């Protein structure tokens, strides 16, 4: 099988739009948890549009997979230099093909959680964005309150020395940045949840209270 890669971009059919910018000069600005179809066809596509205009050179995306099922995304993106093809179908049946180059690397958290934390501490990272589905926010569907028994955060709340959940990585990343005197990143929910930013803020700070109440207060006061 011939894989998509930086080396073969010039050999693709002429009707396939490929990155005209130098991907080697793109530096990371965003860490994104949950590189599913929605992220790849919207947020990553938007950054790719900016890069094509000569903008956003320091807003490259580092994708992160947390779940066992995310091994498939690693297997798909790693051999392709994190490139993929976005296909847009129009009502008249026309198909447009575009190779997206804004994801500059993809990391699988269970393989090397320390690598994720090292990226989160990097001052160049100004946004940590999320498409982790409604279930990833660990709120009770009836009360709307944080559920500390949710499987996705339970391990981290029990004091695991290596984060496994998005909330675990975010809170530990913020703790380390605070300790090192590095400005906090912005947390951006891109999930289809009503008032998603408010939900993310509430659930992440409630999670932090279980780990370190004083840190949670700092997050409330300092993290957008």
BALOBA-1460 file (C-alpha; in Angstrom, 3 decimals):
// residues 224
<rec num="1" residu="x" x="0.000" y="0.000" z="0.000"/>
<rec num="2" residu="x" x="1.269" y="3.482" z="-0.884"/>
<rec num="3" residu="x" x="0.807" y="5.855" z="2.030"/>
<rec num="4" residu="x" x="0.059" y="9.550" z="1.836"/>
<rec num="5" residu="x" x="3.141" y="11.476" z="2.990"/>
<rec num="6" residu="x" x="4.979" y="14.763" z="2.565"/>
<rec num="7" residu="x" x="7.148" y="13.110" z="-0.089"/>
<rec num="8" residu="x" x="4.280" y="12.097" z="-2.387"/>
<rec num="9" residu="x" x="2.234" y="15.315" z="-2.289"/>
<rec num="10" residu="x" x="3.658" y="16.481" z="-5.609"/>
<rec num="11" residu="x" x="2.636" y="13.226" z="-7.297"/>
<rec num="12" residu="x" x="-1.054" y="13.339" z="-6.422"/>
<rec num="13" residu="x" x="-3.726" y="14.000" z="-9.086"/>
<rec num="14" residu="x" x="-4.088" y="17.662" z="-10.015"/>
<rec num="15" residu="x" x="-7.629" y="17.843" z="-8.685"/>
<rec num="16" residu="x" x="-6.405" y="17.079" z="-5.155"/>
<rec num="17" residu="x" x="-5.600" y="20.263" z="-3.198"/>
<rec num="18" residu="x" x="-2.384" y="19.810" z="-1.217"/>
<rec num="19" residu="x" x="-0.607" y="22.031" z="1.330"/>
<rec num="20" residu="x" x="1.304" y="24.725" z="-0.539"/>
<rec num="21" residu="x" x="3.078" y="25.800" z="2.660"/>
<rec num="22" residu="x" x="6.254" y="24.370" z="4.178"/>
<rec num="23" residu="x" x="5.037" y="22.047" z="6.930"/>
<rec num="24" residu="x" x="8.536" y="21.842" z="8.426"/>
<rec num="25" residu="x" x="8.194" y="25.498" z="9.479"/>
<rec num="26" residu="x" x="4.892" y="25.031" z="11.323"/>
<rec num="27" residu="x" x="5.270" y="25.096" z="15.103"/>
<rec num="28" residu="x" x="2.656" y="23.876" z="17.591"/>
<rec num="29" residu="x" x="0.161" y="26.156" z="19.313"/>
<rec num="30" residu="x" x="-2.749" y="23.785" z="19.956"/>
<rec num="31" residu="x" x="-3.002" y="20.419" z="21.699"/>
<rec num="32" residu="x" x="-6.227" y="18.662" z="20.771"/>
<rec num="33" residu="x" x="-7.693" y="15.702" z="22.653"/>
<rec num="34" residu="x" x="-9.932" y="13.547" z="20.470"/>
<rec num="35" residu="x" x="-8.889" y="13.646" z="16.819"/>
<rec num="36" residu="x" x="-12.125" y="12.319" z="15.356"/>
<rec num="37" residu="x" x="-13.962" y="13.183" z="12.167"/>
<rec num="38" residu="x" x="-15.466" y="16.401" z="13.538"/>
<rec num="39" residu="x" x="-12.091" y="17.836" z="14.540"/>
<rec num="40" residu="x" x="-10.427" y="16.821" z="11.278"/>
<rec num="41" residu="x" x="-13.164" y="18.318" z="9.109"/>
<rec num="42" residu="x" x="-13.605" y="21.570" z="11.075"/>
<rec num="43" residu="x" x="-10.899" y="22.826" z="13.450"/>
<rec num="44" residu="x" x="-7.957" y="21.248" z="11.628"/>
<rec num="45" residu="x" x="-9.465" y="22.344" z="8.297"/>
<rec num="46" residu="x" x="-9.750" y="25.943" z="9.562"/>
<rec num="47" residu="x" x="-6.113" y="26.025" z="10.669"/>
<rec num="48" residu="x" x="-5.127" y="24.530" z="7.308"/>
<rec num="49" residu="x" x="-7.001" y="27.362" z="5.577"/>
<rec num="50" residu="x" x="-5.051" y="29.927" z="7.583"/>
<rec num="51" residu="x" x="-1.750" y="28.196" z="6.844"/>
<rec num="52" residu="x" x="-2.593" y="28.254" z="3.141"/>
<rec num="53" residu="x" x="-2.906" y="32.044" z="3.450"/>
<rec num="54" residu="x" x="0.550" y="32.312" z="5.036"/>
<rec num="55" residu="x" x="-0.956" y="32.829" z="8.493"/>
<rec num="56" residu="x" x="-1.002" y="30.872" z="11.771"/>
<rec num="57" residu="x" x="2.505" y="29.474" z="11.330"/>
<rec num="58" residu="x" x="2.713" y="29.022" z="15.112"/>
<rec num="59" residu="x" x="-0.714" y="27.382" z="15.480"/>
<rec num="60" residu="x" x="0.051" y="23.851" z="14.357"/>
<rec num="61" residu="x" x="-1.968" y="21.107" z="16.036"/>
<rec num="62" residu="x" x="-0.635" y="18.230" z="18.113"/>
<rec num="63" residu="x" x="-3.335" y="15.580" z="18.281"/>
<rec num="64" residu="x" x="-3.708" y="13.332" z="21.314"/>
<rec num="65" residu="x" x="-5.529" y="10.023" z="21.590"/>
<rec num="66" residu="x" x="-6.528" y="8.733" z="25.012"/>
<rec num="67" residu="x" x="-8.584" y="5.613" z="24.390"/>
<rec num="68" residu="x" x="-7.693" y="2.100" z="23.303"/>
<rec num="69" residu="x" x="-9.690" y="2.752" z="20.134"/>
<rec num="70" residu="x" x="-7.397" y="5.700" z="19.349"/>
<rec num="71" residu="x" x="-4.637" y="3.244" z="18.436"/>
<rec num="72" residu="x" x="-6.353" y="3.080" z="15.031"/>
<rec num="73" residu="x" x="-5.853" y="6.819" z="14.540"/>
<rec num="74" residu="x" x="-2.187" y="6.462" z="15.481"/>
<rec num="75" residu="x" x="-1.831" y="3.632" z="12.971"/>
<rec num="76" residu="x" x="-3.498" y="5.752" z="10.279"/>
<rec num="77" residu="x" x="-1.699" y="9.052" z="10.839"/>
<rec num="78" residu="x" x="1.802" y="7.990" z="11.868"/>
<rec num="79" residu="x" x="2.840" y="6.502" z="8.487"/>
<rec num="80" residu="x" x="1.314" y="9.533" z="6.729"/>
<rec num="81" residu="x" x="3.240" y="12.303" z="8.546"/>
<rec num="82" residu="x" x="-0.149" y="13.102" z="10.176"/>
<rec num="83" residu="x" x="-1.590" y="14.035" z="6.779"/>
<rec num="84" residu="x" x="-5.085" y="12.963" z="5.750"/>
<rec num="85" residu="x" x="-7.563" y="13.710" z="2.978"/>
<rec num="86" residu="x" x="-10.762" y="15.676" z="3.604"/>
<rec num="87" residu="x" x="-13.492" y="14.818" z="1.104"/>
<rec num="88" residu="x" x="-16.346" y="17.306" z="0.607"/>
<rec num="89" residu="x" x="-19.423" y="16.128" z="-1.269"/>
<rec num="90" residu="x" x="-21.791" y="18.681" z="-2.807"/>
<rec num="91" residu="x" x="-25.550" y="18.283" z="-3.525"/>
<rec num="92" residu="x" x="-24.838" y="17.942" z="-7.261"/>
<rec num="93" residu="x" x="-22.564" y="14.977" z="-6.603"/>
<rec num="94" residu="x" x="-19.294" y="16.878" z="-7.034"/>
<rec num="95" residu="x" x="-16.471" y="15.622" z="-4.804"/>
<rec num="96" residu="x" x="-13.604" y="17.836" z="-3.655"/>
<rec num="97" residu="x" x="-10.420" y="16.318" z="-2.247"/>
<rec num="98" residu="x" x="-8.047" y="18.235" z="0.002"/>
<rec num="99" residu="x" x="-5.004" y="17.031" z="1.939"/>
<rec num="100" residu="x" x="-4.911" y="18.676" z="5.381"/>
<rec num="101" residu="x" x="-1.493" y="19.452" z="6.855"/>
<rec num="102" residu="x" x="-2.300" y="21.364" z="10.043"/>
<rec num="103" residu="x" x="-1.900" y="18.364" z="12.364"/>
<rec num="104" residu="x" x="1.858" y="18.208" z="12.729"/>
<rec num="105" residu="x" x="2.019" y="15.186" z="15.034"/>
<rec num="106" residu="x" x="-0.202" y="12.681" z="16.810"/>
<rec num="107" residu="x" x="0.538" y="11.221" z="20.230"/>
<rec num="108" residu="x" x="-1.089" y="8.191" z="21.832"/>
<rec num="109" residu="x" x="-1.276" y="8.906" z="25.559"/>
<rec num="110" residu="x" x="-1.207" y="5.309" z="26.900"/>
<rec num="111" residu="x" x="2.056" y="4.792" z="25.017"/>
<rec num="112" residu="x" x="3.893" y="7.760" z="26.558"/>
<rec num="113" residu="x" x="1.925" y="9.985" z="28.969"/>
<rec num="114" residu="x" x="5.076" y="11.917" z="29.892"/>
<rec num="115" residu="x" x="5.376" y="13.079" z="26.291"/>
<rec num="116" residu="x" x="1.885" y="14.580" z="26.537"/>
<rec num="117" residu="x" x="2.768" y="16.407" z="29.766"/>
<rec num="118" residu="x" x="5.978" y="17.715" z="28.202"/>
<rec num="119" residu="x" x="3.964" y="19.196" z="25.349"/>
<rec num="120" residu="x" x="1.366" y="20.695" z="27.717"/>
<rec num="121" residu="x" x="4.139" y="22.465" z="29.634"/>
<rec num="122" residu="x" x="5.596" y="23.941" z="26.450"/>
<rec num="123" residu="x" x="4.910" y="27.727" z="26.570"/>
<rec num="124" residu="x" x="4.158" y="27.628" z="22.834"/>
<rec num="125" residu="x" x="0.924" y="25.751" z="23.570"/>
<rec num="126" residu="x" x="-1.766" y="28.391" z="24.100"/>
<rec num="127" residu="x" x="-4.903" y="26.322" z="23.500"/>
<rec num="128" residu="x" x="-5.881" y="22.853" z="24.668"/>
<rec num="129" residu="x" x="-9.044" y="21.884" z="22.800"/>
<rec num="130" residu="x" x="-11.416" y="18.986" z="23.266"/>
<rec num="131" residu="x" x="-13.719" y="16.753" z="21.274"/>
<rec num="132" residu="x" x="-14.089" y="13.981" z="23.841"/>
<rec num="133" residu="x" x="-17.874" y="13.472" z="23.443"/>
<rec num="134" residu="x" x="-20.487" y="14.329" z="26.034"/>
<rec num="135" residu="x" x="-19.488" y="11.314" z="28.133"/>
<rec num="136" residu="x" x="-15.959" y="12.639" z="28.502"/>
<rec num="137" residu="x" x="-17.143" y="15.540" z="30.678"/>
<rec num="138" residu="x" x="-18.257" y="13.271" z="33.522"/>
<rec num="139" residu="x" x="-21.416" y="15.072" z="34.548"/>
<rec num="140" residu="x" x="-24.563" y="13.501" z="35.924"/>
<rec num="141" residu="x" x="-27.225" y="13.765" z="33.180"/>
<rec num="142" residu="x" x="-29.930" y="14.467" z="35.773"/>
<rec num="143" residu="x" x="-28.253" y="16.921" z="38.151"/>
<rec num="144" residu="x" x="-25.599" y="18.343" z="35.820"/>
<rec num="145" residu="x" x="-23.041" y="17.942" z="38.610"/>
<rec num="146" residu="x" x="-19.575" y="16.424" z="38.294"/>
<rec num="147" residu="x" x="-19.536" y="12.638" z="38.724"/>
<rec num="148" residu="x" x="-16.271" y="11.560" z="40.391"/>
<rec num="149" residu="x" x="-17.152" y="7.896" z="39.827"/>
<rec num="150" residu="x" x="-17.092" y="8.222" z="36.024"/>
<rec num="151" residu="x" x="-14.659" y="5.646" z="34.594"/>
<rec num="152" residu="x" x="-12.772" y="8.221" z="32.517"/>
<rec num="153" residu="x" x="-11.608" y="10.142" z="35.613"/>
<rec num="154" residu="x" x="-11.806" y="7.529" z="38.375"/>
<rec num="155" residu="x" x="-8.235" y="6.327" z="37.939"/>
<rec num="156" residu="x" x="-6.831" y="9.860" z="38.044"/>
<rec num="157" residu="x" x="-8.853" y="10.759" z="41.141"/>
<rec num="158" residu="x" x="-7.475" y="7.700" z="42.912"/>
<rec num="159" residu="x" x="-4.020" y="9.223" z="42.707"/>
<rec num="160" residu="x" x="-2.510" y="7.582" z="39.632"/>
<rec num="161" residu="x" x="1.006" y="8.853" z="39.010"/>
<rec num="162" residu="x" x="0.358" y="9.020" z="35.248"/>
<rec num="163" residu="x" x="-2.745" y="10.792" z="33.920"/>
<rec num="164" residu="x" x="-5.118" y="8.765" z="31.781"/>
<rec num="165" residu="x" x="-8.061" y="11.142" z="31.227"/>
<rec num="166" residu="x" x="-8.278" y="14.477" z="29.426"/>
<rec num="167" residu="x" x="-9.079" y="16.165" z="32.732"/>
<rec num="168" residu="x" x="-6.110" y="14.451" z="34.379"/>
<rec num="169" residu="x" x="-3.729" y="15.710" z="31.703"/>
<rec num="170" residu="x" x="-5.192" y="19.221" z="31.668"/>
<rec num="171" residu="x" x="-5.060" y="19.707" z="35.440"/>
<rec num="172" residu="x" x="-1.588" y="18.212" z="35.760"/>
<rec num="173" residu="x" x="-0.376" y="20.319" z="32.828"/>
<rec num="174" residu="x" x="-1.747" y="23.453" z="34.487"/>
<rec num="175" residu="x" x="-0.185" y="22.487" z="37.811"/>
<rec num="176" residu="x" x="3.216" y="22.091" z="36.188"/>
<rec num="177" residu="x" x="2.914" y="25.377" z="34.287"/>
<rec num="178" residu="x" x="2.005" y="27.177" z="37.483"/>
<rec num="179" residu="x" x="4.952" y="25.564" z="39.290"/>
<rec num="180" residu="x" x="7.315" y="26.616" z="36.491"/>
<rec num="181" residu="x" x="5.928" y="30.149" z="36.182"/>
<rec num="182" residu="x" x="4.504" y="29.549" z="32.701"/>
<rec num="183" residu="x" x="1.234" y="31.256" z="31.758"/>
<rec num="184" residu="x" x="-1.708" y="28.833" z="31.617"/>
<rec num="185" residu="x" x="-3.186" y="27.675" z="28.333"/>
<rec num="186" residu="x" x="-6.822" y="28.269" z="27.366"/>
<rec num="187" residu="x" x="-9.142" y="25.256" z="27.502"/>
<rec num="188" residu="x" x="-11.528" y="25.170" z="24.533"/>
<rec num="189" residu="x" x="-14.432" y="22.729" z="24.332"/>
<rec num="190" residu="x" x="-15.477" y="21.907" z="20.774"/>
<rec num="191" residu="x" x="-18.036" y="19.273" z="21.790"/>
<rec num="192" residu="x" x="-21.721" y="19.413" z="20.922"/>
<rec num="193" residu="x" x="-22.909" y="20.235" z="24.445"/>
<rec num="194" residu="x" x="-25.116" y="23.161" z="25.391"/>
<rec num="195" residu="x" x="-22.932" y="25.897" z="26.975"/>
<rec num="196" residu="x" x="-19.928" y="23.668" z="26.357"/>
<rec num="197" residu="x" x="-17.392" y="26.188" z="27.644"/>
<rec num="198" residu="x" x="-19.251" y="26.579" z="30.924"/>
<rec num="199" residu="x" x="-19.564" y="22.803" z="31.265"/>
<rec num="200" residu="x" x="-15.843" y="22.315" z="30.634"/>
<rec num="201" residu="x" x="-14.941" y="24.989" z="33.186"/>
<rec num="202" residu="x" x="-17.224" y="23.558" z="35.853"/>
<rec num="203" residu="x" x="-16.236" y="19.924" z="35.398"/>
<rec num="204" residu="x" x="-12.499" y="20.536" z="35.141"/>
<rec num="205" residu="x" x="-12.453" y="22.745" z="38.238"/>
<rec num="206" residu="x" x="-14.592" y="20.245" z="40.157"/>
<rec num="207" residu="x" x="-12.140" y="17.525" z="39.131"/>
<rec num="208" residu="x" x="-9.272" y="19.720" z="40.322"/>
<rec num="209" residu="x" x="-10.933" y="20.211" z="43.714"/>
<rec num="210" residu="x" x="-10.737" y="16.474" z="44.317"/>
<rec num="211" residu="x" x="-7.010" y="16.533" z="43.551"/>
<rec num="212" residu="x" x="-5.946" y="19.863" z="45.049"/>
<rec num="213" residu="x" x="-8.501" y="22.461" z="46.241"/>
<rec num="214" residu="x" x="-5.924" y="25.259" z="46.269"/>
<rec num="215" residu="x" x="-4.932" y="24.497" z="42.686"/>
<rec num="216" residu="x" x="-8.611" y="24.480" z="41.730"/>
<rec num="217" residu="x" x="-8.987" y="28.016" z="43.090"/>
<rec num="218" residu="x" x="-5.999" y="29.129" z="41.014"/>
<rec num="219" residu="x" x="-7.507" y="27.506" z="37.901"/>
<rec num="220" residu="x" x="-10.810" y="29.331" z="38.446"/>
<rec num="221" residu="x" x="-8.991" y="32.660" z="38.767"/>
<rec num="222" residu="x" x="-6.406" y="32.249" z="36.028"/>
<rec num="223" residu="x" x="-7.464" y="29.810" z="33.323"/>
<rec num="224" residu="x" x="-9.720" y="30.851" z="30.437"/>
